[in-house]
Amino acid sequence: MLDYTAKLTRAPGDMTEDDIARLRDVGFSDRAILDIAQVVAYYAYVNRIADGLGVSLEQYWADGKEDYE
């Protein structure tokens, strides 16, 4: 799954049926594969919208803090 998501993120034009077949071979259902693809695509979409509009990170993300004080 992580190899699939990395490839979909970095080289979406290189995706093939073999990428999906590998997920099926290890037990992912078509619904699960759809969910994985949608999460990856949505994350990319939101990031591109934010980058395209010049949205800055909230301070706690910019600082690298994990607590939300």
PQR file of N, CA, C, O and H, with PARSE charges and radii, in Angstrom:
ATOM      1  N   MET A   1       0.827  -1.187   0.000 -0.4000 1.5000
ATOM      2  CA  MET A   1       0.000   0.000   0.000 -0.0000 2.0000
ATOM      3  C   MET A   1       0.873   1.254   0.000  0.5500 1.7000
ATOM      4  O   MET A   1       0.587   2.204  -0.728 -0.5500 1.4000
ATOM      5  N   LEU A   2       1.915   1.266   0.794 -0.4000 1.5000
ATOM      6  CA  LEU A   2       2.757   2.455   0.860 -0.0000 2.0000
ATOM      7  C   LEU A   2       3.517   2.682  -0.447  0.5500 1.7000
ATOM      8  O   LEU A   2       3.709   3.827  -0.855 -0.5500 1.4000
ATOM      9  H   LEU A   2       2.147   0.493   1.386  0.4000 1.0000
ATOM     10  N   ASP A   3       3.944   1.622  -1.100 -0.4000 1.5000
ATOM     11  CA  ASP A   3       4.581   1.778  -2.410 -0.0000 2.0000
ATOM     12  C   ASP A   3       3.591   2.378  -3.406  0.5500 1.7000
ATOM     13  O   ASP A   3       3.950   3.254  -4.194 -0.5500 1.4000
ATOM     14  H   ASP A   3       3.788   0.691  -0.769  0.4000 1.0000
ATOM     15  N   TYR A   4       2.356   1.909  -3.369 -0.4000 1.5000
ATOM     16  CA  TYR A   4       1.309   2.422  -4.259 -0.0000 2.0000
ATOM     17  C   TYR A   4       1.069   3.910  -3.996  0.5500 1.7000
ATOM     18  O   TYR A   4       1.005   4.706  -4.932 -0.5500 1.4000
ATOM     19  H   TYR A   4       2.065   1.197  -2.729  0.4000 1.0000
ATOM     20  N   THR A   5       0.938   4.279  -2.731 -0.4000 1.5000
ATOM     21  CA  THR A   5       0.657   5.677  -2.415 -0.0000 2.0000
ATOM     22  C   THR A   5       1.836   6.581  -2.781  0.5500 1.7000
ATOM     23  O   THR A   5       1.636   7.702  -3.249 -0.5500 1.4000
ATOM     24  H   THR A   5       0.990   3.633  -1.970  0.4000 1.0000
ATOM     25  N   ALA A   6       3.047   6.103  -2.572 -0.4000 1.5000
ATOM     26  CA  ALA A   6       4.222   6.909  -2.937 -0.0000 2.0000
ATOM     27  C   ALA A   6       4.276   7.115  -4.448  0.5500 1.7000
ATOM     28  O   ALA A   6       4.547   8.220  -4.917 -0.5500 1.4000
ATOM     29  H   ALA A   6       3.209   5.192  -2.192  0.4000 1.0000
ATOM     30  N   LYS A   7       4.020   6.055  -5.206 -0.4000 1.5000
ATOM     31  CA  LYS A   7       4.052   6.183  -6.662 -0.0000 2.0000
ATOM     32  C   LYS A   7       2.933   7.096  -7.150  0.5500 1.7000
ATOM     33  O   LYS A   7       3.156   7.937  -8.021 -0.5500 1.4000
ATOM     34  H   LYS A   7       3.799   5.158  -4.825  0.4000 1.0000
ATOM     35  N   LEU A   8       1.732   6.938  -6.596 -0.4000 1.5000
ATOM     36  CA  LEU A   8       0.610   7.773  -6.998 -0.0000 2.0000
ATOM     37  C   LEU A   8       0.881   9.241  -6.685  0.5500 1.7000
ATOM     38  O   LEU A   8       0.453  10.122  -7.429 -0.5500 1.4000
ATOM     39  H   LEU A   8       1.551   6.255  -5.889  0.4000 1.0000
ATOM     40  N   THR A   9       1.580   9.504  -5.604 -0.4000 1.5000
ATOM     41  CA  THR A   9       1.921  10.874  -5.223 -0.0000 2.0000
ATOM     42  C   THR A   9       3.008  11.453  -6.118  0.5500 1.7000
ATOM     43  O   THR A   9       2.897  12.585  -6.588 -0.5500 1.4000
ATOM     44  H   THR A   9       1.927   8.788  -4.999  0.4000 1.0000
ATOM     45  N   ARG A  10       4.048  10.678  -6.349 -0.4000 1.5000
ATOM     46  CA  ARG A  10       5.224  11.195  -7.051 -0.0000 2.0000
ATOM     47  C   ARG A  10       5.151  11.094  -8.570  0.5500 1.7000
ATOM     48  O   ARG A  10       5.705  11.936  -9.276 -0.5500 1.4000
ATOM     49  H   ARG A  10       4.138   9.759  -5.968  0.4000 1.0000
ATOM     50  N   ALA A  11       4.472  10.069  -9.074 -0.4000 1.5000
ATOM     51  CA  ALA A  11       4.449   9.840 -10.526 -0.0000 2.0000
ATOM     52  C   ALA A  11       3.087   9.310 -10.960  0.5500 1.7000
ATOM     53  O   ALA A  11       2.997   8.189 -11.462 -0.5500 1.4000
ATOM     54  H   ALA A  11       4.022   9.384  -8.501  0.4000 1.0000
ATOM     55  N   PRO A  12       2.038  10.086 -10.777 -0.5600 1.5000
ATOM     56  CA  PRO A  12       0.695   9.570 -11.066  0.2800 2.0000
ATOM     57  C   PRO A  12       0.512   9.116 -12.516  0.5500 1.7000
ATOM     58  O   PRO A  12      -0.280   8.211 -12.776 -0.5500 1.4000
ATOM     59  N   GLY A  13       1.215   9.714 -13.445 -0.4000 1.5000
ATOM     60  CA  GLY A  13       1.113   9.314 -14.835 -0.0000 2.0000
ATOM     61  C   GLY A  13       1.729   7.962 -15.140  0.5500 1.7000
ATOM     62  O   GLY A  13       1.510   7.400 -16.213 -0.5500 1.4000
ATOM     63  H   GLY A  13       1.859  10.449 -13.234  0.4000 1.0000
ATOM     64  N   ASP A  14       2.496   7.443 -14.202 -0.4000 1.5000
ATOM     65  CA  ASP A  14       3.155   6.144 -14.390 -0.0000 2.0000
ATOM     66  C   ASP A  14       2.353   4.978 -13.806  0.5500 1.7000
ATOM     67  O   ASP A  14       2.790   3.830 -13.889 -0.5500 1.4000
ATOM     68  H   ASP A  14       2.673   7.900 -13.330  0.4000 1.0000
ATOM     69  N   MET A  15       1.198   5.252 -13.224 -0.4000 1.5000
ATOM     70  CA  MET A  15       0.398   4.187 -12.627 -0.0000 2.0000
ATOM     71  C   MET A  15      -0.104   3.249 -13.715  0.5500 1.7000
ATOM     72  O   MET A  15      -0.471   3.684 -14.807 -0.5500 1.4000
ATOM     73  H   MET A  15       0.843   6.185 -13.157  0.4000 1.0000
ATOM     74  N   THR A  16      -0.116   1.945 -13.402 -0.4000 1.5000
ATOM     75  CA  THR A  16      -0.601   0.935 -14.350 -0.0000 2.0000
ATOM     76  C   THR A  16      -1.522  -0.040 -13.627  0.5500 1.7000
ATOM     77  O   THR A  16      -1.646  -0.013 -12.403 -0.5500 1.4000
ATOM     78  H   THR A  16       0.181   1.591 -12.515  0.4000 1.0000
ATOM     79  N   GLU A  17      -2.147  -0.878 -14.391 -0.4000 1.5000
ATOM     80  CA  GLU A  17      -2.997  -1.930 -13.818 -0.0000 2.0000
ATOM     81  C   GLU A  17      -2.179  -2.836 -12.899  0.5500 1.7000
ATOM     82  O   GLU A  17      -2.717  -3.381 -11.936 -0.5500 1.4000
ATOM     83  H   GLU A  17      -2.046  -0.900 -15.385  0.4000 1.0000
ATOM     84  N   ASP A  18      -0.895  -3.002 -13.183 -0.4000 1.5000
ATOM     85  CA  ASP A  18      -0.035  -3.831 -12.329 -0.0000 2.0000
ATOM     86  C   ASP A  18       0.041  -3.290 -10.901  0.5500 1.7000
ATOM     87  O   ASP A  18       0.138  -4.064  -9.949 -0.5500 1.4000
ATOM     88  H   ASP A  18      -0.459  -2.559 -13.966  0.4000 1.0000
ATOM     89  N   ASP A  19      -0.003  -1.968 -10.750 -0.4000 1.5000
ATOM     90  CA  ASP A  19       0.021  -1.380  -9.408 -0.0000 2.0000
ATOM     91  C   ASP A  19      -1.213  -1.812  -8.618  0.5500 1.7000
ATOM     92  O   ASP A  19      -1.127  -2.122  -7.430 -0.5500 1.4000
ATOM     93  H   ASP A  19      -0.081  -1.339 -11.523  0.4000 1.0000
ATOM     94  N   ILE A  20      -2.344  -1.825  -9.287 -0.4000 1.5000
ATOM     95  CA  ILE A  20      -3.584  -2.249  -8.633 -0.0000 2.0000
ATOM     96  C   ILE A  20      -3.563  -3.754  -8.390  0.5500 1.7000
ATOM     97  O   ILE A  20      -3.999  -4.222  -7.339 -0.5500 1.4000
ATOM     98  H   ILE A  20      -2.414  -1.573 -10.252  0.4000 1.0000
ATOM     99  N   ALA A  21      -3.059  -4.506  -9.355 -0.4000 1.5000
ATOM    100  CA  ALA A  21      -2.989  -5.962  -9.204 -0.0000 2.0000
ATOM    101  C   ALA A  21      -2.157  -6.358  -7.995  0.5500 1.7000
ATOM    102  O   ALA A  21      -2.496  -7.308  -7.289 -0.5500 1.4000
ATOM    103  H   ALA A  21      -2.705  -4.126 -10.209  0.4000 1.0000
ATOM    104  N   ARG A  22      -1.072  -5.636  -7.753 -0.4000 1.5000
ATOM    105  CA  ARG A  22      -0.233  -5.947  -6.577 -0.0000 2.0000
ATOM    106  C   ARG A  22      -1.012  -5.745  -5.281  0.5500 1.7000
ATOM    107  O   ARG A  22      -0.862  -6.519  -4.337 -0.5500 1.4000
ATOM    108  H   ARG A  22      -0.797  -4.864  -8.326  0.4000 1.0000
ATOM    109  N   LEU A  23      -1.846  -4.702  -5.236 -0.4000 1.5000
ATOM    110  CA  LEU A  23      -2.673  -4.499  -4.041 -0.0000 2.0000
ATOM    111  C   LEU A  23      -3.690  -5.623  -3.880  0.5500 1.7000
ATOM    112  O   LEU A  23      -3.904  -6.125  -2.777 -0.5500 1.4000
ATOM    113  H   LEU A  23      -1.968  -4.073  -6.004  0.4000 1.0000
ATOM    114  N   ARG A  24      -4.312  -6.012  -4.982 -0.4000 1.5000
ATOM    115  CA  ARG A  24      -5.266  -7.131  -4.925 -0.0000 2.0000
ATOM    116  C   ARG A  24      -4.567  -8.410  -4.476  0.5500 1.7000
ATOM    117  O   ARG A  24      -5.124  -9.179  -3.692 -0.5500 1.4000
ATOM    118  H   ARG A  24      -4.138  -5.604  -5.879  0.4000 1.0000
ATOM    119  N   ASP A  25      -3.356  -8.641  -4.966 -0.4000 1.5000
ATOM    120  CA  ASP A  25      -2.610  -9.862  -4.635 -0.0000 2.0000
ATOM    121  C   ASP A  25      -2.329  -9.995  -3.150  0.5500 1.7000
ATOM    122  O   ASP A  25      -2.225 -11.109  -2.636 -0.5500 1.4000
ATOM    123  H   ASP A  25      -2.904  -8.016  -5.602  0.4000 1.0000
ATOM    124  N   VAL A  26      -2.205  -8.868  -2.450 -0.4000 1.5000
ATOM    125  CA  VAL A  26      -1.943  -8.936  -1.012 -0.0000 2.0000
ATOM    126  C   VAL A  26      -3.220  -8.774  -0.186  0.5500 1.7000
ATOM    127  O   VAL A  26      -3.164  -8.653   1.038 -0.5500 1.4000
ATOM    128  H   VAL A  26      -2.289  -7.963  -2.867  0.4000 1.0000
ATOM    129  N   GLY A  27      -4.375  -8.772  -0.867 -0.4000 1.5000
ATOM    130  CA  GLY A  27      -5.630  -8.845  -0.135 -0.0000 2.0000
ATOM    131  C   GLY A  27      -6.499  -7.605  -0.095  0.5500 1.7000
ATOM    132  O   GLY A  27      -7.555  -7.624   0.537 -0.5500 1.4000
ATOM    133  H   GLY A  27      -4.421  -8.870  -1.862  0.4000 1.0000
ATOM    134  N   PHE A  28      -6.092  -6.530  -0.748 -0.4000 1.5000
ATOM    135  CA  PHE A  28      -6.930  -5.327  -0.746 -0.0000 2.0000
ATOM    136  C   PHE A  28      -8.101  -5.517  -1.711  0.5500 1.7000
ATOM    137  O   PHE A  28      -7.925  -5.981  -2.837 -0.5500 1.4000
ATOM    138  H   PHE A  28      -5.234  -6.515  -1.261  0.4000 1.0000
ATOM    139  N   SER A  29      -9.269  -5.160  -1.260 -0.4000 1.5000
ATOM    140  CA  SER A  29     -10.457  -5.208  -2.109 -0.0000 2.0000
ATOM    141  C   SER A  29     -10.465  -3.996  -3.034  0.5500 1.7000
ATOM    142  O   SER A  29      -9.727  -3.033  -2.824 -0.5500 1.4000
ATOM    143  H   SER A  29      -9.412  -4.783  -0.345  0.4000 1.0000
ATOM    144  N   ASP A  30     -11.307  -4.058  -4.056 -0.4000 1.5000
ATOM    145  CA  ASP A  30     -11.420  -2.907  -4.947 -0.0000 2.0000
ATOM    146  C   ASP A  30     -11.890  -1.677  -4.177  0.5500 1.7000
ATOM    147  O   ASP A  30     -11.439  -0.567  -4.457 -0.5500 1.4000
ATOM    148  H   ASP A  30     -11.907  -4.840  -4.226  0.4000 1.0000
ATOM    149  N   ARG A  31     -12.787  -1.858  -3.215 -0.4000 1.5000
ATOM    150  CA  ARG A  31     -13.257  -0.728  -2.401 -0.0000 2.0000
ATOM    151  C   ARG A  31     -12.102  -0.130  -1.601  0.5500 1.7000
ATOM    152  O   ARG A  31     -11.975   1.091  -1.510 -0.5500 1.4000
ATOM    153  H   ARG A  31     -13.153  -2.760  -2.987  0.4000 1.0000
ATOM    154  N   ALA A  32     -11.266  -0.982  -1.026 -0.4000 1.5000
ATOM    155  CA  ALA A  32     -10.121  -0.497  -0.252 -0.0000 2.0000
ATOM    156  C   ALA A  32      -9.141   0.252  -1.159  0.5500 1.7000
ATOM    157  O   ALA A  32      -8.590   1.280  -0.765 -0.5500 1.4000
ATOM    158  H   ALA A  32     -11.369  -1.974  -1.101  0.4000 1.0000
ATOM    159  N   ILE A  33      -8.926  -0.261  -2.367 -0.4000 1.5000
ATOM    160  CA  ILE A  33      -8.022   0.401  -3.309 -0.0000 2.0000
ATOM    161  C   ILE A  33      -8.581   1.764  -3.690  0.5500 1.7000
ATOM    162  O   ILE A  33      -7.836   2.742  -3.768 -0.5500 1.4000
ATOM    163  H   ILE A  33      -9.374  -1.096  -2.686  0.4000 1.0000
ATOM    164  N   LEU A  34      -9.885   1.835  -3.928 -0.4000 1.5000
ATOM    165  CA  LEU A  34     -10.523   3.121  -4.214 -0.0000 2.0000
ATOM    166  C   LEU A  34     -10.329   4.089  -3.055  0.5500 1.7000
ATOM    167  O   LEU A  34     -10.003   5.256  -3.269 -0.5500 1.4000
ATOM    168  H   LEU A  34     -10.489   1.041  -3.865  0.4000 1.0000
ATOM    169  N   ASP A  35     -10.527   3.612  -1.828 -0.4000 1.5000
ATOM    170  CA  ASP A  35     -10.341   4.468  -0.657 -0.0000 2.0000
ATOM    171  C   ASP A  35      -8.909   4.987  -0.567  0.5500 1.7000
ATOM    172  O   ASP A  35      -8.689   6.164  -0.281 -0.5500 1.4000
ATOM    173  H   ASP A  35     -10.792   2.663  -1.654  0.4000 1.0000
ATOM    174  N   ILE A  36      -7.941   4.117  -0.807 -0.4000 1.5000
ATOM    175  CA  ILE A  36      -6.535   4.523  -0.767 -0.0000 2.0000
ATOM    176  C   ILE A  36      -6.278   5.617  -1.807  0.5500 1.7000
ATOM    177  O   ILE A  36      -5.678   6.646  -1.497 -0.5500 1.4000
ATOM    178  H   ILE A  36      -8.119   3.161  -1.038  0.4000 1.0000
ATOM    179  N   ALA A  37      -6.734   5.387  -3.036 -0.4000 1.5000
ATOM    180  CA  ALA A  37      -6.520   6.359  -4.110 -0.0000 2.0000
ATOM    181  C   ALA A  37      -7.196   7.690  -3.794  0.5500 1.7000
ATOM    182  O   ALA A  37      -6.632   8.751  -4.063 -0.5500 1.4000
ATOM    183  H   ALA A  37      -7.222   4.551  -3.288  0.4000 1.0000
ATOM    184  N   GLN A  38      -8.398   7.642  -3.226 -0.4000 1.5000
ATOM    185  CA  GLN A  38      -9.103   8.876  -2.907 -0.0000 2.0000
ATOM    186  C   GLN A  38      -8.401   9.666  -1.807  0.5500 1.7000
ATOM    187  O   GLN A  38      -8.327  10.893  -1.886 -0.5500 1.4000
ATOM    188  H   GLN A  38      -8.856   6.781  -3.007  0.4000 1.0000
ATOM    189  N   VAL A  39      -7.891   8.995  -0.798 -0.4000 1.5000
ATOM    190  CA  VAL A  39      -7.176   9.692   0.276 -0.0000 2.0000
ATOM    191  C   VAL A  39      -5.913  10.341  -0.275  0.5500 1.7000
ATOM    192  O   VAL A  39      -5.625  11.496   0.039 -0.5500 1.4000
ATOM    193  H   VAL A  39      -7.951   7.999  -0.734  0.4000 1.0000
ATOM    194  N   VAL A  40      -5.159   9.613  -1.090 -0.4000 1.5000
ATOM    195  CA  VAL A  40      -3.935  10.160  -1.678 -0.0000 2.0000
ATOM    196  C   VAL A  40      -4.263  11.358  -2.568  0.5500 1.7000
ATOM    197  O   VAL A  40      -3.598  12.391  -2.494 -0.5500 1.4000
ATOM    198  H   VAL A  40      -5.393   8.675  -1.345  0.4000 1.0000
ATOM    199  N   ALA A  41      -5.278  11.221  -3.400 -0.4000 1.5000
ATOM    200  CA  ALA A  41      -5.658  12.301  -4.308 -0.0000 2.0000
ATOM    201  C   ALA A  41      -6.164  13.520  -3.549  0.5500 1.7000
ATOM    202  O   ALA A  41      -5.834  14.652  -3.905 -0.5500 1.4000
ATOM    203  H   ALA A  41      -5.818  10.381  -3.461  0.4000 1.0000
ATOM    204  N   TYR A  42      -6.951  13.304  -2.520 -0.4000 1.5000
ATOM    205  CA  TYR A  42      -7.480  14.428  -1.751 -0.0000 2.0000
ATOM    206  C   TYR A  42      -6.362  15.182  -1.042  0.5500 1.7000
ATOM    207  O   TYR A  42      -6.350  16.413  -1.027 -0.5500 1.4000
ATOM    208  H   TYR A  42      -7.219  12.385  -2.231  0.4000 1.0000
ATOM    209  N   TYR A  43      -5.430  14.450  -0.459 -0.4000 1.5000
ATOM    210  CA  TYR A  43      -4.295  15.071   0.223 -0.0000 2.0000
ATOM    211  C   TYR A  43      -3.499  15.932  -0.756  0.5500 1.7000
ATOM    212  O   TYR A  43      -3.117  17.056  -0.431 -0.5500 1.4000
ATOM    213  H   TYR A  43      -5.440  13.450  -0.471  0.4000 1.0000
ATOM    214  N   ALA A  44      -3.246  15.395  -1.968 -0.4000 1.5000
ATOM    215  CA  ALA A  44      -2.519  16.155  -2.982 -0.0000 2.0000
ATOM    216  C   ALA A  44      -3.312  17.396  -3.384  0.5500 1.7000
ATOM    217  O   ALA A  44      -2.744  18.479  -3.528 -0.5500 1.4000
ATOM    218  H   ALA A  44      -3.556  14.482  -2.232  0.4000 1.0000
ATOM    219  N   TYR A  45      -4.607  17.241  -3.564 -0.4000 1.5000
ATOM    220  CA  TYR A  45      -5.464  18.353  -3.958 -0.0000 2.0000
ATOM    221  C   TYR A  45      -5.436  19.470  -2.917  0.5500 1.7000
ATOM    222  O   TYR A  45      -5.237  20.636  -3.259 -0.5500 1.4000
ATOM    223  H   TYR A  45      -5.068  16.361  -3.448  0.4000 1.0000
ATOM    224  N   VAL A  46      -5.631  19.122  -1.674 -0.4000 1.5000
ATOM    225  CA  VAL A  46      -5.659  20.123  -0.602 -0.0000 2.0000
ATOM    226  C   VAL A  46      -4.317  20.845  -0.503  0.5500 1.7000
ATOM    227  O   VAL A  46      -4.279  22.063  -0.327 -0.5500 1.4000
ATOM    228  H   VAL A  46      -5.792  18.175  -1.396  0.4000 1.0000
ATOM    229  N   ASN A  47      -3.239  20.116  -0.612 -0.4000 1.5000
ATOM    230  CA  ASN A  47      -1.917  20.737  -0.549 -0.0000 2.0000
ATOM    231  C   ASN A  47      -1.684  21.680  -1.723  0.5500 1.7000
ATOM    232  O   ASN A  47      -1.104  22.752  -1.548 -0.5500 1.4000
ATOM    233  H   ASN A  47      -3.269  19.127  -0.754  0.4000 1.0000
ATOM    234  N   ARG A  48      -2.121  21.301  -2.896 -0.4000 1.5000
ATOM    235  CA  ARG A  48      -1.932  22.173  -4.059 -0.0000 2.0000
ATOM    236  C   ARG A  48      -2.796  23.426  -3.970  0.5500 1.7000
ATOM    237  O   ARG A  48      -2.364  24.505  -4.377 -0.5500 1.4000
ATOM    238  H   ARG A  48      -2.592  20.430  -3.038  0.4000 1.0000
ATOM    239  N   ILE A  49      -3.997  23.296  -3.448 -0.4000 1.5000
ATOM    240  CA  ILE A  49      -4.844  24.475  -3.236 -0.0000 2.0000
ATOM    241  C   ILE A  49      -4.168  25.410  -2.238  0.5500 1.7000
ATOM    242  O   ILE A  49      -4.069  26.613  -2.479 -0.5500 1.4000
ATOM    243  H   ILE A  49      -4.348  22.419  -3.117  0.4000 1.0000
ATOM    244  N   ALA A  50      -3.705  24.857  -1.119 -0.4000 1.5000
ATOM    245  CA  ALA A  50      -3.051  25.678  -0.098 -0.0000 2.0000
ATOM    246  C   ALA A  50      -1.788  26.336  -0.656  0.5500 1.7000
ATOM    247  O   ALA A  50      -1.566  27.528  -0.444 -0.5500 1.4000
ATOM    248  H   ALA A  50      -3.786  23.880  -0.923  0.4000 1.0000
ATOM    249  N   ASP A  51      -0.967  25.571  -1.363 -0.4000 1.5000
ATOM    250  CA  ASP A  51       0.249  26.133  -1.947 -0.0000 2.0000
ATOM    251  C   ASP A  51      -0.087  27.193  -2.992  0.5500 1.7000
ATOM    252  O   ASP A  51       0.554  28.243  -3.050 -0.5500 1.4000
ATOM    253  H   ASP A  51      -1.148  24.602  -1.535  0.4000 1.0000
ATOM    254  N   GLY A  52      -1.091  26.915  -3.812 -0.4000 1.5000
ATOM    255  CA  GLY A  52      -1.469  27.847  -4.863 -0.0000 2.0000
ATOM    256  C   GLY A  52      -2.035  29.156  -4.353  0.5500 1.7000
ATOM    257  O   GLY A  52      -1.964  30.180  -5.033 -0.5500 1.4000
ATOM    258  H   GLY A  52      -1.612  26.063  -3.765  0.4000 1.0000
ATOM    259  N   LEU A  53      -2.599  29.121  -3.155 -0.4000 1.5000
ATOM    260  CA  LEU A  53      -3.165  30.333  -2.559 -0.0000 2.0000
ATOM    261  C   LEU A  53      -2.236  30.973  -1.541  0.5500 1.7000
ATOM    262  O   LEU A  53      -2.579  31.985  -0.930 -0.5500 1.4000
ATOM    263  H   LEU A  53      -2.657  28.290  -2.603  0.4000 1.0000
ATOM    264  N   GLY A  54      -1.060  30.383  -1.359 -0.4000 1.5000
ATOM    265  CA  GLY A  54      -0.094  30.947  -0.424 -0.0000 2.0000
ATOM    266  C   GLY A  54      -0.477  30.795   1.032  0.5500 1.7000
ATOM    267  O   GLY A  54      -0.085  31.608   1.870 -0.5500 1.4000
ATOM    268  H   GLY A  54      -0.781  29.561  -1.855  0.4000 1.0000
ATOM    269  N   VAL A  55      -1.246  29.754   1.340 -0.4000 1.5000
ATOM    270  CA  VAL A  55      -1.665  29.524   2.717 -0.0000 2.0000
ATOM    271  C   VAL A  55      -0.452  29.106   3.545  0.5500 1.7000
ATOM    272  O   VAL A  55       0.301  28.214   3.154 -0.5500 1.4000
ATOM    273  H   VAL A  55      -1.564  29.094   0.659  0.4000 1.0000
ATOM    274  N   SER A  56      -0.275  29.754   4.682 -0.4000 1.5000
ATOM    275  CA  SER A  56       0.832  29.425   5.575 -0.0000 2.0000
ATOM    276  C   SER A  56       0.407  28.360   6.569  0.5500 1.7000
ATOM    277  O   SER A  56      -0.772  28.229   6.897 -0.5500 1.4000
ATOM    278  H   SER A  56      -0.887  30.478   5.000  0.4000 1.0000
ATOM    279  N   LEU A  57       1.383  27.606   7.039 -0.4000 1.5000
ATOM    280  CA  LEU A  57       1.116  26.628   8.088 -0.0000 2.0000
ATOM    281  C   LEU A  57       0.731  27.335   9.379  0.5500 1.7000
ATOM    282  O   LEU A  57       1.206  28.433   9.671 -0.5500 1.4000
ATOM    283  H   LEU A  57       2.340  27.712   6.772  0.4000 1.0000
ATOM    284  N   GLU A  58      -0.137  26.688  10.143 -0.4000 1.5000
ATOM    285  CA  GLU A  58      -0.411  27.208  11.474 -0.0000 2.0000
ATOM    286  C   GLU A  58       0.879  27.101  12.275  0.5500 1.7000
ATOM    287  O   GLU A  58       1.704  26.226  12.010 -0.5500 1.4000
ATOM    288  H   GLU A  58      -0.523  25.797   9.905  0.4000 1.0000
ATOM    289  N   GLN A  59       1.055  27.968  13.232 -0.4000 1.5000
ATOM    290  CA  GLN A  59       2.329  28.081  13.936 -0.0000 2.0000
ATOM    291  C   GLN A  59       2.784  26.766  14.565  0.5500 1.7000
ATOM    292  O   GLN A  59       3.973  26.447  14.533 -0.5500 1.4000
ATOM    293  H   GLN A  59       0.385  28.679  13.446  0.4000 1.0000
ATOM    294  N   TYR A  60       1.852  25.998  15.136 -0.4000 1.5000
ATOM    295  CA  TYR A  60       2.282  24.754  15.784 -0.0000 2.0000
ATOM    296  C   TYR A  60       2.833  23.756  14.760  0.5500 1.7000
ATOM    297  O   TYR A  60       3.694  22.951  15.116 -0.5500 1.4000
ATOM    298  H   TYR A  60       0.887  26.257  15.162  0.4000 1.0000
ATOM    299  N   TRP A  61       2.375  23.776  13.515 -0.4000 1.5000
ATOM    300  CA  TRP A  61       2.945  22.915  12.480 -0.0000 2.0000
ATOM    301  C   TRP A  61       4.306  23.455  12.041  0.5500 1.7000
ATOM    302  O   TRP A  61       5.252  22.689  11.856 -0.5500 1.4000
ATOM    303  H   TRP A  61       1.676  24.430  13.227  0.4000 1.0000
ATOM    304  N   ALA A  62       4.398  24.754  11.879 -0.4000 1.5000
ATOM    305  CA  ALA A  62       5.652  25.365  11.451 -0.0000 2.0000
ATOM    306  C   ALA A  62       6.763  25.123  12.476  0.5500 1.7000
ATOM    307  O   ALA A  62       7.928  24.964  12.112 -0.5500 1.4000
ATOM    308  H   ALA A  62       3.629  25.376  12.029  0.4000 1.0000
ATOM    309  N   ASP A  63       6.396  25.098  13.752 -0.4000 1.5000
ATOM    310  CA  ASP A  63       7.363  24.871  14.821 -0.0000 2.0000
ATOM    311  C   ASP A  63       7.718  23.399  14.975  0.5500 1.7000
ATOM    312  O   ASP A  63       8.699  23.061  15.638 -0.5500 1.4000
ATOM    313  H   ASP A  63       5.450  25.228  14.048  0.4000 1.0000
ATOM    314  N   GLY A  64       6.926  22.521  14.365 -0.4000 1.5000
ATOM    315  CA  GLY A  64       7.156  21.091  14.498 -0.0000 2.0000
ATOM    316  C   GLY A  64       6.695  20.525  15.819  0.5500 1.7000
ATOM    317  O   GLY A  64       7.128  19.441  16.211 -0.5500 1.4000
ATOM    318  H   GLY A  64       6.130  22.795  13.827  0.4000 1.0000
ATOM    319  N   LYS A  65       5.822  21.237  16.520 -0.4000 1.5000
ATOM    320  CA  LYS A  65       5.333  20.765  17.803 -0.0000 2.0000
ATOM    321  C   LYS A  65       4.147  19.828  17.581  0.5500 1.7000
ATOM    322  O   LYS A  65       3.311  20.041  16.702 -0.5500 1.4000
ATOM    323  H   LYS A  65       5.470  22.118  16.202  0.4000 1.0000
ATOM    324  N   GLU A  66       4.107  18.803  18.395 -0.4000 1.5000
ATOM    325  CA  GLU A  66       3.017  17.842  18.271 -0.0000 2.0000
ATOM    326  C   GLU A  66       1.902  18.111  19.276  0.5500 1.7000
ATOM    327  O   GLU A  66       0.811  17.559  19.127 -0.5500 1.4000
ATOM    328  H   GLU A  66       4.786  18.630  19.108  0.4000 1.0000
ATOM    329  N   ASP A  67       2.128  18.910  20.260 -0.4000 1.5000
ATOM    330  CA  ASP A  67       1.043  19.231  21.195 -0.0000 2.0000
ATOM    331  C   ASP A  67       0.372  20.515  20.766  0.5500 1.7000
ATOM    332  O   ASP A  67       0.992  21.356  20.117 -0.5500 1.4000
ATOM    333  H   ASP A  67       3.014  19.358  20.381  0.4000 1.0000
ATOM    334  N   TYR A  68      -0.849  20.668  21.111 -0.4000 1.5000
ATOM    335  CA  TYR A  68      -1.649  21.778  20.632 -0.0000 2.0000
ATOM    336  C   TYR A  68      -1.924  22.784  21.752  0.5500 1.7000
ATOM    337  O   TYR A  68      -3.073  23.144  22.007 -0.5500 1.4000
ATOM    338  H   TYR A  68      -1.354  19.985  21.639  0.4000 1.0000
ATOM    339  N   GLU A  69      -0.894  23.215  22.390 -0.4000 1.5000
ATOM    340  CA  GLU A  69      -1.023  24.142  23.513 -0.0000 2.0000
ATOM    341  C   GLU A  69      -1.692  25.420  23.118  0.5500 1.7000
ATOM    342  O   GLU A  69      -1.874  26.305  23.954 -0.5500 1.4000
ATOM    343  H   GLU A  69       0.039  22.922  22.182  0.4000 1.0000
TER
END
